[in-house]
């Protein structure tokens, strides 16, 4: 597949995984808007929110604030001008595929052609059970994702697919209006066979979610999946999801990291070296020069094209997103 004509390469993305801000609920979305605007002005090309109903383990407790993804993205669209917008990533299990095609296409219309469909198989069993969505087996979820993409991809191109599968059925599904016929699809995940295989078949972009130490193997697997469908791996853009804690004061950044682990019931300083390394394998922490060096060495030098960061500890603080953009922008642009 070709790269969409209006698609801006995802080299530096900003994800908001955390809405547990100080202040009232009335202040919550203005804080989201402030981060998105700061990311836009700081050179981030794409803003992301998670598609979950509850906060995730490792970030917070289930009852912490979590916004519905596409409602939030539509709100962000009206407050920004050029930054692309996506879920990282949409849980396929939560939505009927043609309805998802309609939803993301509407976001594209609302935003003036800035939507990306980020999609994955779904994994958080607790929220499925709580909200009454069928979770199924690992095999079930990837069968469903494969069928969904057979419906969604042509609908995004303006075609009217008829599909009669094991999981989904559509009859000449219409998707109007559209701004363009090449809205990009981004797969997200770490599965070397199924997720990477679907990305090779359907994706303009693959966001790799794994420990940074695994990236050399992941890059090899991406190339293998592309070869299987006779695709040049260079045409499948890649990024890595990185947890970044950056501050002009590196000691404060490391203190925020310890505070975050303490919130999760983990004393980082008391862990043995091997367990500490494993616990922080997805994290990039310190002063700007420290973080830039870590991203370059641990991610970009491994063959990944770009980076999507979240700043769960301090991204809501004014100026921190700008600092991250200033720190990482020169590495990827």
C-alpha positions in Angstrom: 0.0 0.0 0.0 1.2 3.6 -0.6 1.7 6.2 2.0 -1.4 8.6 2.2 -0.9 11.8 0.3 -1.7 14.1 3.3 0.1 11.8 5.9 2.7 13.5 8.0 5.3 11.1 9.1 5.1 10.1 12.7 8.6 10.8 13.9 7.7 12.5 17.2 4.4 11.8 18.9 3.0 12.8 22.2 0.7 10.4 24.1 -1.5 11.4 27.1 -2.0 8.3 29.2 -2.9 10.0 32.4 -5.7 12.4 33.4 -5.0 12.4 37.1 -4.3 16.1 37.4 -4.7 18.2 40.5 -7.8 20.4 40.6 -11.4 19.8 39.7 -12.9 17.8 36.9 -13.7 21.1 35.2 -10.0 21.8 34.9 -9.2 18.3 33.4 -9.9 18.9 29.7 -8.3 22.4 29.6 -5.2 20.7 30.9 -5.4 18.1 28.0 -5.9 21.0 25.5 -2.9 22.8 27.0 -0.7 19.7 26.5 -1.9 19.2 22.9 -1.3 22.8 22.0 2.1 22.8 23.6 3.0 19.6 21.7 1.9 21.2 18.4 3.9 24.3 19.0 6.9 22.2 20.1 7.1 20.3 16.9 5.3 17.0 17.8 3.6 15.8 14.7 0.9 13.6 16.3 -1.1 13.7 19.6 -2.4 10.5 21.0 -4.8 9.4 23.8 -5.3 5.8 25.1 -8.4 3.9 24.2 -9.3 2.5 27.6 -12.1 2.8 30.1 -10.0 2.4 33.2 -6.5 3.5 34.1 -3.9 0.8 33.4 -1.9 -1.2 35.9 1.6 0.3 36.1 0.2 3.8 35.6 -2.5 4.1 38.3 -5.6 2.6 39.8 -8.7 1.6 37.9 -10.8 4.4 39.3 -8.5 7.2 38.3 -9.8 9.5 35.5 -9.9 8.1 32.0 -11.5 9.9 29.0 -13.3 8.1 26.1 -10.7 8.4 23.3 -12.7 9.6 20.3 -14.7 12.2 22.1 -11.5 13.6 23.6 -9.8 13.6 20.2 -12.7 15.5 18.6 -12.4 18.1 21.4 -8.6 18.3 20.8 -9.2 18.7 17.1 -11.2 21.9 17.6 -8.4 23.4 19.7 -5.5 22.6 17.4 -4.6 23.4 13.8 -2.0 21.0 12.4 -1.1 18.2 14.7 -2.3 14.7 13.7 -4.7 12.9 16.0 -5.0 9.3 17.0 -5.8 6.7 19.6 -2.7 4.7 20.7 -4.4 2.4 20.0 -8.1 1.7 19.4 -9.2 -1.6 21.0 -10.8 -3.4 18.1 -12.9 -5.5 20.6 -14.8 -2.4 21.8 -16.2 -1.3 18.5 -18.1 -2.6 15.5 -15.6 -2.3 12.5 -17.8 -0.2 10.2 -18.8 2.0 13.1 -15.0 2.5 13.8 -14.4 3.4 10.2 -17.2 6.0 10.5 -15.9 7.3 13.8 -12.3 7.9 12.6 -13.5 9.3 9.3 -15.7 11.8 11.2 -12.7 12.7 13.3 -10.8 13.3 10.0 -13.6 15.6 8.8 -13.8 17.5 12.1 -10.0 18.0 12.2 -9.5 18.9 8.5 -7.7 15.7 7.5 -5.6 15.1 10.6 -6.9 11.7 11.8 -4.9 8.4 11.9 -6.6 5.1 12.8 -4.4 3.5 15.5 -5.7 0.0 16.1 -4.8 -3.1 18.0 -6.4 -6.4 19.1 -7.2 -5.4 22.7 -5.6 -6.9 25.8 -7.0 -5.5 29.1 -9.3 -8.3 30.2 -10.5 -6.5 33.4 -12.2 -3.7 31.5 -13.8 -6.0 29.0 -15.4 -8.0 31.8 -16.4 -4.9 33.6 -18.1 -3.2 30.6 -19.6 -6.4 29.2 -17.4 -6.8 26.1 -16.4 -10.3 24.9 -12.7 -10.8 25.5 -12.2 -14.2 24.1 -8.9 -16.0 23.5 -5.7 -14.5 22.1 -6.5 -16.3 18.8 -10.1 -14.9 18.8 -8.9 -11.3 19.2 -6.5 -11.5 16.3 -9.0 -13.2 14.1 -11.4 -10.4 14.9 -8.7 -7.7 14.2 -7.8 -9.3 10.8 -11.5 -9.4 9.8 -12.1 -5.9 11.0 -9.2 -4.5 8.9 -10.7 -6.3 5.8 -13.8 -4.1 6.4 -12.2 -0.9 7.7 -9.4 -0.4 5.1 -11.7 -0.4 2.1 -14.2 1.8 3.8 -11.5 4.4 4.5 -10.8 4.3 0.7 -14.4 5.1 -0.1 -15.2 1.5 -1.2 -18.4 -0.3 -0.1 -17.3 -3.6 1.2 -19.4 -6.7 1.6 -17.9 -9.2 4.0 -19.2 -12.4 5.6 -16.7 -13.6 8.1 -16.6 -15.6 11.3 -16.9 -12.5 13.5 -18.2 -9.7 11.3 -20.7 -9.2 8.5 -21.3 -6.1 6.4 -23.3 -5.5 3.2 -22.0 -2.8 1.0 -21.1 -0.6 3.9 -21.1 3.1 3.0 -18.7 5.6 4.6 -19.6 9.2 3.8 -18.5 12.0 4.0 -14.8 11.7 3.7 -12.1 14.3 3.2 -9.7 11.8 1.6 -9.5 8.2 0.4 -6.2 7.4 2.1 -6.6 7.9 5.8 -3.6 6.1 7.3 -3.8 3.0 9.5 -1.3 2.5 12.3 -1.0 -0.9 14.1 0.2 -0.9 17.6 1.7 -3.7 19.7 4.7 -6.0 20.0 3.4 -9.3 18.5 6.1 -10.3 16.0 3.8 -12.6 14.0 0.3 -11.4 14.2 0.5 -7.6 14.9 3.5 -7.1 12.7 2.0 -9.3 10.0 -1.2 -7.2 9.9 0.9 -4.0 9.9 2.8 -5.3 6.9 -0.5 -6.0 5.1 -2.6 -2.9 6.1 -0.4 -0.3 7.8 1.2 2.9 6.9 2.8 2.9 10.4 3.7 0.4 13.1 4.1 1.6 16.7 6.2 -1.0 18.5 5.3 -1.6 22.2 7.9 -3.6 24.0 11.0 -3.3 26.3 13.7 -1.3 24.6 16.2 -4.2 24.9 13.9 -6.2 22.6 14.1 -3.8 19.7 16.8 -5.5 17.6 14.7 -8.7 17.5 11.6 -6.7 16.7 13.2 -4.9 13.8 14.2 -8.3 12.3 10.7 -9.6 12.7 9.2 -6.5 11.0 11.5 -7.1 8.0 10.5 -10.8 7.9 6.7 -10.0 7.9 7.2 -7.4 5.2 9.1 -10.0 3.1 6.3 -12.4 3.5 3.9 -10.0 1.7 6.5 -8.8 -0.8 6.7 -5.3 0.8 9.8 -3.2 1.2 10.3 -2.7 4.9 11.3 0.9 4.3 7.7 1.6 3.3 6.4 0.6 6.7 7.3 3.5 9.0 8.0 2.5 12.6 8.0 4.2 16.0 8.6 3.1 19.6 6.4 4.0 22.6 8.7 5.4 25.3 8.0 6.5 28.9 9.9 9.7 29.3 10.6 11.7 32.5 12.7 14.7 31.6 13.4 17.8 33.6 16.1 20.5 33.3 17.2 19.1 36.7 18.1 15.5 36.1 17.9 14.7 39.8 14.3 15.9 39.9 13.5 13.7 36.9 14.9 10.7 38.7 13.1 11.6 41.9 9.8 11.7 39.9 10.6 8.3 38.6 11.1 6.9 42.1 7.8 8.6 43.2 6.0 7.0 40.3 7.2 3.5 41.2 6.4 4.2 44.9 2.9 5.0 43.9 2.7 1.5 42.3 4.1 -0.1 45.5 7.6 -0.5 44.3 10.8 0.8 46.0 13.0 1.3 42.9 16.2 1.8 45.0 15.8 -1.5 46.8 15.5 -3.6 43.7 18.4 -5.8 42.6 20.2 -4.5 39.5 18.6 -7.0 37.2 15.1 -6.3 38.4 15.6 -2.6 38.3 16.9 -2.8 34.7 13.8 -4.8 33.8 11.4 -2.5 35.5 12.9 0.6 33.8 13.5 -1.0 30.3 10.8 1.2 28.7 11.8 4.4 30.6 14.1 7.3 29.6 14.9 9.5 32.5 17.0 12.5 33.4 18.1 15.9 32.1 17.5 16.7 28.4 21.0 15.5 27.3 20.6 12.3 29.2 17.2 11.5 27.7 18.4 12.4 24.2 21.4 10.1 24.5 19.2 7.3 25.8 16.6 7.6 23.0 19.3 7.8 20.3 21.2 4.8 21.6 18.4 2.5 22.8 15.8 3.2 20.1 16.8 5.1 17.0 20.2 3.4 16.6 18.3 0.0 16.7 16.6 0.8 13.4 13.4 2.5 14.6 12.3 5.6 12.6 10.7 7.7 15.4 9.4 7.8 18.9 6.1 8.4 20.6 6.5 9.5 24.2 4.3 9.8 27.2 5.3 11.8 30.2 3.1 10.2 32.9 4.9 11.8 35.8 5.1 15.5 34.7 3.7 16.0 31.2 0.9 18.1 32.5 3.3 20.7 34.0 3.5 23.7 31.7 6.7 23.7 29.7 7.6 20.0 30.1 6.1 19.0 26.7 8.0 21.9 25.1 11.2 20.7 26.8 10.7 17.2 25.5 10.0 18.5 22.0 13.1 20.6 22.1 15.1 17.7 23.4 14.0 15.0 20.9 13.0 16.9 17.8 16.6 17.3 16.5 17.0 13.5 16.7 14.1 12.6 14.4 13.6 15.5 12.1 
